[in-house]
Amino acid sequence: MQLLLVEDDALLGDGLRAALNRAGFGVTWVKDGKSALAVAGSGNFAAIVLDIGLPALSGMDVLGEIRAAGNHLPVLVLTARDSTRDKVIGLEQGADDYVVKTADMEELIARLRALIRRTGRASGVIRVGELSLDLTTHTATRDGKPITLSVREAAVLRMLMERAGRVITRHQLAEVLYGWGKSVESNAIEVHIHNLRSKLGGEIVKTVRGIGYTISKPAQ
């Protein structure tokens, strides 16, 4: 599952990203409110971890604009403030949960997972023709045969399946897998695509030369 992390503190953000990666999440990390708004609706995020104390555009403002735009992604507010009033304001603004920065990392991850489960984004199966993908176990099934995928292979396949019939660019895949604005090794996406083809069969994921990749949408 892919998360959007919005945190301006470099040390804390790096620690959060590392801990979330170890917990099995993919993380797109941005450091200001404007960047958060720019990418919040562009990726297949399961949730947003949002710092309130951001420069220029506060986390509360970001949250308000996200909700005003009709984006119902679950949001876990992360803040240094531990007052009941601040928590009430955050929840009234549209936050789904509220964690103080001094909280134990295991608690933060547990509450994040509970939030994602509660909103139904951790479960479910996507189906495209004879191919299905279990979003919980990262297991694909083709013709009844289960195929185990890595977290990143599953993320690539999910994006392709959710947008079956449309071409997904290499840049779009890189943003989902490695984070917005982060440099990626030149052949990283190709390696994931190659591995998927090896596991699923070479004809499932098609290359659109010079543009990206696609999975055909079954005829109705």
N, C-alpha and C positions, 0 to 999 in steps of 0.2 A: 504494500500500500504506500502511496505517495502522500507526503505531508508538505504543507507550506509553513515554513518557520519564518517568523518576522521578529528579528531581534537585532538591535543596533550594537550591543556590546560584543566585541569580537571574541573575547575569551569565553564568555558564557555561551554565545552562539556556537562556537566551535565545539565546546563540550556537549551541548545539547544535540548537535548534529551527530557527533560520534556516538553518543548513547542511544539515540534513536536508530541510527544505522545498525548498531549491535543488536537492537531489539527487533530488527527485521523490516524497518521502515525505510523507504527512499525519502530523501529530504531535499526540497528546494529551499534554499536559505536566501532571504533578502534582508536588507538592513535599514530600510526606511519605508514610511507609509505609502509614498507614491509608487514605489516599485511593487509593494504588496498589492495595491489596487490594480496595477497593470497586469499582474500574472494570476490573480486569484481566480479569474474565470477562464483561464487559458489551459489549465492542466487538469488531469483526472485526480484531483486531490481527495483524500478521504477525510481530511480535517485541516484546520489552520491552528497553529500555536502562535498566539499573538501577544507580543509585549506591549504594555500600555504606554510605557515611558519612551516613546520614539521622538526623534527630533523633527521639527517642522510640523508634520502632520501626526497628531497623537494616535495611539492605538484605539482610543475611543472613537475618534473621527473616522479612522479606517473601518472599524466595526460598523459604525453608523452608515457609511457609504456602501459597504458590502451588503448590508441588509436592505437598504433603500433600493439597491439595484436588483433585488429579488433573489440574491444568492443565499441559499439556505445551508451552505456547508457548515458542519459543526465547528464551533470556535472555542478553543481552550485559551482563556486569557491568562497570561503570565505576567505577574507584577511584583514589585517590591512592597506594595502597599498592603497592609494587613488589617484594614479597618472594615467594619461591617458596612459602613456607608459606601465605601469604594466598591465592595462586592455587589451591593444592591444596584448601584449605578451601572456597573458592567453587565449584570444580568438583565437589567431593564433595557439596556442598549442592544441586547441580542446575543450576549455570550451564552454558551451552553454549560460552561463550567469555569472555575476560577481557581488558580493555583498560585500560591505565593512562591517567590523565587527561592526562598530558603527551604522549600519542601524537598524531601528526599527524592532522588532521581527515579528510584523504583516506584515510588508513589505517583509521581507525575506520569510515568509511562502506563502504570496500571489504570489511572483515571482516564488517560487518553484512550486506551483500548476500550474501557467501559463506555466512554462517550461514543466511540465509533460503533460499537455493538448496539448501543441504545438507539442510534439513528439509522441502523440497518445498513451501514456502508461496509461492514466487515464481512457480510455474508452474501450469498447469492451465487448464481451460476449464469454465465453468459453463453449463449448458443448461437452459432452461425453454421447453418447446414449440419453436416455430420460432426462438427467440431464443437466441444464445449470446454469451458474453463471455470473451475471452482475457485472463487476469489479468496476463499479461506485457506485452502490447502495448497494453492499454486499448482494444482494438478489439472492437466488437460486430458480430455478423453476424445478419442477418434475411433469410430466404429466399435465402441464399447471397450477399447483398450486404454487403460490409464497411462499417462505419460507425465513423469515428474519433471518440473521445471525449476530453475533457479528463480530467485526473487526478481531479478532484472529481466530474465526471459519471460516470466509471467507478466511483468509490467508492459513489455513490448507487445506481447500477444494481446493483452487486454485492450491496449489503445487501438490496435489494428482491428480487433473484433468489434469494439464499441463503435468504430467508424467504418465498418465494412462497406465496401463499394467506393470509399473515398481514399485518395492518396495521402499518406502521412509522410511528411518530409523527414529527412535525417535530422534536421535541426529541431523539429518538434519532438522526436524521440529522445534526442540528447537532453532536452530541457526536462522531460519527465523522469529520465533515468538518473541524471547527474546534477540537476539543479540549474536554475535560470542564470545565465551569464557566466557559467563555469566552463573553462576550456576542457575539451574532451579529446582523447587520443584519436588520431585520424581514422583508425580502422575499428574503433570500439563498437559502433553500431553494427558494422558489417559482421563482426564476430558473433554478436547476439543473434542476428538474422541467420547466419550460417548454422548456429547451434539449433535454432528453432526448426530450420528446414531438415536438419539431420534427425530430429526427434519426431517431427510431425509429418514429414514427407515433403519433398522438394517443390511440389506444385501448390502447396497451401499459400505460402507467402510469395507474392509476385513482385518483381522489381519493375518500377516505371523509370526507365533510364533517364538520368539527369534530374529526377525529381525526388523519388523516394520509394515507398513500399505500400502495398495494399493487399487486402484479403477480399476476394470477390463476394458480393452479396448474393445469396441464393435467389433464383428466380421465384417470384410469387406464384 
